């Protein structure tokens, strides 16, 4: 992504370049809107960490999440969608629209589509925060650098846990997968794929504690046979995610938590629209997010047209 100059005031800012943000940027650019997509990392979001995507139409046999994310990003860039590499810290209502405080310069826009995705839930293990980014990772692609770990413990029993385990195992990593319930929640097809790649599943196992040992970790687990330990090079928790509302203005949020959004992606703040995980919560699918991004742009375009006639 290139750093691009940006006017003091633009029509539409899209925050986040996952499937929802990329789809929004593509559609907005096609419609002739003055749009800017802001992303702190590589375009594609969490989709980049998916081992194999089978439910995105148009790709018989499926394809790796990274490949699909790269294709989406290349399509947006080939069309000339403007990107800005910056971490958005806050989205604030301001006179004539919104002010986006970023890690660099401030950005102003008349309308904003928030497509900031989800953040992972924590395990609640002492010392977890101190180990994040060094021995604890929330995405398998963060572990797939030049030096692969020899052994990784994945914690979780859903689709994401087995998918991440499969991605690691496909690269030759020894993977243990511990989940608390007697039976995993993941789809049988995803479980079968992970097991066929050599993932060792520990059902009914609960993670009690972690201790740093040398360059790795010792995980203490409790299952039906009692307490046991496992030495691993890294830990990947996959125990769920929650929409990331941290950038949104307080007036957009419900007092009890959550983001009220109508069927068109409109929030309670005029000109602020939500797409992807912010709108759908648990329905975290790339194809749904992309559709949300398109719908949010159509509604944002109506809002901007109304602003021109005020």
C-alpha positions in Angstrom: 0.0 0.0 0.0 1.2 3.5 -0.8 0.9 6.5 1.3 -1.2 9.0 -0.7 -1.8 12.7 -0.1 -5.4 13.5 0.9 -7.4 16.6 0.9 -8.5 18.3 4.1 -12.1 17.3 3.3 -13.3 14.3 1.3 -16.6 12.7 0.6 -16.2 9.2 2.0 -13.7 7.4 4.2 -13.7 3.6 4.6 -12.0 2.4 7.8 -10.6 -1.1 7.4 -9.6 -3.0 4.3 -11.0 -6.5 5.0 -13.6 -7.9 2.6 -16.2 -5.4 3.7 -13.8 -2.4 3.3 -12.4 -3.5 0.0 -15.8 -4.1 -1.5 -16.9 -0.7 -0.2 -13.9 1.0 -1.7 -14.4 -0.7 -5.1 -18.0 0.2 -5.3 -17.5 3.8 -4.1 -14.8 4.3 -6.7 -17.0 2.8 -9.5 -19.7 5.3 -8.5 -17.4 8.2 -8.8 -17.3 9.0 -5.1 -14.3 10.7 -3.7 -13.2 7.8 -1.4 -10.2 6.8 0.7 -9.7 3.4 2.3 -7.6 3.5 5.5 -5.9 0.4 6.7 -3.1 -0.1 9.3 -2.0 -3.5 8.0 -2.1 -5.4 4.7 -5.5 -5.4 2.9 -7.6 -8.5 3.5 -7.9 -8.5 7.3 -8.5 -11.8 9.0 -9.3 -13.4 5.7 -5.6 -13.6 5.1 -5.3 -16.2 7.9 -8.0 -18.6 6.6 -6.6 -21.9 5.5 -9.1 -22.7 2.8 -12.2 -20.8 1.7 -14.9 -22.9 0.1 -18.0 -20.8 0.4 -17.0 -17.7 -1.7 -18.9 -18.0 -5.0 -16.9 -18.1 -8.2 -14.0 -20.3 -7.0 -14.8 -24.0 -7.6 -12.7 -26.1 -5.2 -12.1 -23.1 -3.0 -8.8 -21.3 -2.4 -6.5 -20.2 0.5 -7.8 -17.1 2.3 -4.5 -15.3 1.6 -5.0 -15.8 -2.1 -8.6 -14.5 -2.0 -7.5 -11.5 0.0 -4.7 -10.7 -2.4 -7.0 -10.9 -5.3 -9.5 -8.5 -3.7 -6.7 -6.1 -2.9 -5.3 -6.3 -6.5 -8.7 -5.7 -8.0 -9.2 -2.5 -5.8 -5.7 -1.3 -6.6 -6.1 -2.0 -10.4 -9.2 0.1 -10.4 -7.3 3.0 -8.8 -9.0 2.9 -5.4 -7.0 5.3 -3.1 -5.5 3.6 0.0 -3.8 5.2 3.0 -1.6 3.2 5.3 -2.5 4.5 8.8 -4.0 3.3 12.0 -7.2 5.0 12.7 -7.4 5.8 16.4 -10.8 7.5 16.7 -13.8 8.4 14.5 -15.2 11.7 15.7 -18.3 13.6 14.5 -17.2 17.1 13.5 -18.6 20.1 11.7 -19.6 19.1 8.2 -18.9 15.4 8.7 -16.2 13.5 10.6 -12.7 13.8 11.8 -10.5 10.7 11.8 -7.6 10.8 14.2 -4.9 8.5 12.8 -1.3 7.5 13.6 -0.3 10.2 11.0 -2.2 13.2 9.8 -5.9 13.8 10.5 -8.5 13.0 7.9 -11.8 14.7 7.4 -14.8 13.1 5.5 -18.5 13.9 5.1 -19.4 10.2 5.6 -17.6 7.2 7.0 -18.0 3.4 6.6 -16.6 1.6 9.6 -15.4 -1.9 8.6 -13.0 -2.5 11.5 -13.7 -6.2 11.9 -13.4 -8.1 15.2 -10.9 -8.5 18.0 -10.1 -11.8 19.6 -11.3 -12.7 23.0 -8.7 -13.4 25.7 -8.2 -16.6 27.5 -8.0 -14.9 30.9 -4.7 -16.6 31.8 -2.3 -14.7 34.0 0.6 -13.2 32.0 -1.4 -13.5 28.7 -0.9 -9.8 27.7 2.9 -9.9 28.3 3.3 -12.8 26.0 1.1 -11.5 23.1 3.1 -11.0 20.0 6.1 -13.1 21.2 4.7 -16.4 22.3 1.0 -15.9 21.9 -0.6 -15.1 18.6 -4.2 -14.8 17.4 -3.6 -15.6 13.7 -1.7 -18.5 12.1 -0.2 -16.2 9.4 1.6 -14.3 12.2 3.6 -17.6 12.9 4.4 -18.4 9.3 7.5 -16.3 8.9 11.0 -17.4 7.8 11.4 -19.5 11.0 8.5 -21.8 11.7 7.7 -23.0 15.2 8.1 -26.7 15.8 5.1 -27.1 18.0 2.0 -25.0 18.6 -1.0 -25.3 20.9 -4.3 -24.1 19.5 -7.1 -23.5 22.0 -10.7 -23.6 20.8 -13.3 -25.9 19.4 -14.9 -23.8 16.6 -14.3 -23.5 12.9 -11.6 -20.9 13.3 -9.6 -23.0 15.7 -9.6 -26.0 13.4 -9.0 -23.9 10.3 -6.0 -22.2 11.9 -4.7 -25.5 13.1 -5.0 -26.9 9.6 -3.0 -24.0 8.1 -0.2 -24.5 10.6 -0.1 -28.2 10.1 -0.1 -27.8 6.3 3.3 -26.0 6.7 4.8 -28.8 8.7 4.1 -27.5 12.2 3.2 -30.0 14.9 -0.2 -28.9 16.2 -2.1 -29.8 19.4 -5.7 -28.5 19.6 -7.3 -28.4 23.0 -11.0 -27.7 23.4 -13.1 -27.8 26.6 -16.2 -29.5 25.4 -16.4 -33.3 24.8 -17.2 -32.6 21.1 -15.9 -29.7 19.0 -18.4 -27.1 17.6 -16.6 -26.9 14.2 -18.1 -28.3 11.0 -17.2 -32.0 10.4 -15.6 -31.1 7.1 -13.2 -28.6 8.7 -12.4 -31.1 11.5 -11.7 -33.8 9.0 -9.3 -31.6 7.1 -7.3 -30.6 10.2 -7.1 -34.2 11.4 -6.0 -35.5 8.0 -3.1 -33.0 8.2 -2.0 -34.5 11.5 -3.5 -32.1 14.0 -3.8 -33.9 17.4 -7.1 -33.1 19.1 -7.4 -33.0 22.9 -11.2 -33.1 23.7 -12.5 -32.0 27.0 -9.2 -30.2 27.9 -9.1 -26.9 29.7 -6.0 -24.7 29.8 -5.2 -23.8 33.4 -1.9 -21.8 33.1 1.1 -20.9 31.1 4.7 -20.6 32.0 7.6 -19.3 30.0 10.4 -21.8 29.7 13.4 -20.8 27.6 12.2 -19.7 24.2 8.9 -21.5 24.6 5.9 -22.2 26.8 4.8 -24.9 29.2 1.0 -25.2 29.1 -0.8 -26.8 32.0 -4.0 -28.6 30.9 -6.8 -30.4 32.7 -8.8 -33.2 31.1 -10.8 -36.3 32.1 -7.5 -38.0 33.0 -6.3 -35.3 35.2 -3.7 -32.6 34.9 -0.9 -32.7 32.3 1.6 -30.4 30.8 2.7 -29.7 27.2 5.8 -27.9 26.1 5.2 -25.8 22.9 6.9 -23.0 21.0 3.8 -20.9 20.7 0.1 -20.6 21.7 -2.8 -19.7 19.4 -6.0 -18.9 21.2 -9.1 -19.2 19.0 -11.9 -18.9 21.6 -14.1 -16.4 19.8 -14.1 -12.8 18.7 -16.2 -9.7 19.3 -16.9 -6.7 17.1 -14.3 -4.0 17.5 -16.3 -0.9 18.5 -13.3 0.9 20.0 -12.9 3.5 17.3 -16.5 4.6 17.1 -18.0 7.7 18.8 -19.8 7.0 22.1 -23.0 8.4 20.7 -23.2 5.7 18.2 -23.1 2.9 20.8 -25.9 1.5 22.9 -25.5 2.4 26.6 -25.5 -1.3 27.5 -23.0 -2.1 24.8 -23.3 -3.0 21.1 -23.9 -0.9 18.0 -27.4 -0.3 16.9 -27.5 -0.6 13.1 -30.5 -0.7 10.8 -31.1 -2.9 7.8 -29.2 -0.5 5.5 -26.1 -0.3 7.6 -26.9 3.1 9.1 -25.9 3.8 12.7 -27.6 6.4 15.0 -25.0 9.0 13.9 -26.0 10.5 10.5 -23.3 9.8 7.9 -21.7 6.9 9.9 -22.3 3.4 8.4 -21.2 0.0 9.6 -20.3 -3.1 7.5 -19.0 -6.6 8.1 -18.4 -7.8 11.7 -19.5 -4.5 13.2 -23.0 -5.1 11.7 -23.2 -8.9 11.7 -21.6 -10.0 14.9 -21.3 -13.7 14.9 -21.9 -14.1 11.1 -18.2 -13.7 10.2 -18.1 -14.8 6.6 -16.1 -13.1 3.8 -19.0 -13.2 1.4 -21.4 -11.6 3.9 -18.9 -8.9 4.7 -18.4 -8.0 1.0 -22.1 -7.7 0.5 -22.3 -5.5 3.6 -19.6 -3.2 2.2 -21.5 -2.8 -1.1 -24.8 -2.1 0.7 -23.1 0.5 3.0 -21.7 2.4 0.0 -25.1 2.6 -1.7 -26.6 4.0 1.4 -23.7 6.4 1.9 -24.1 7.6 -1.6 -27.7 8.5 -0.9 -26.7 10.3 2.2 -24.0 12.3 0.3 -26.5 13.2 -2.4 -28.9 14.6 0.2 -26.0 16.6 1.7 -25.3 18.2 -1.7 -28.9 19.5 -1.8 -29.0 20.9 1.7 
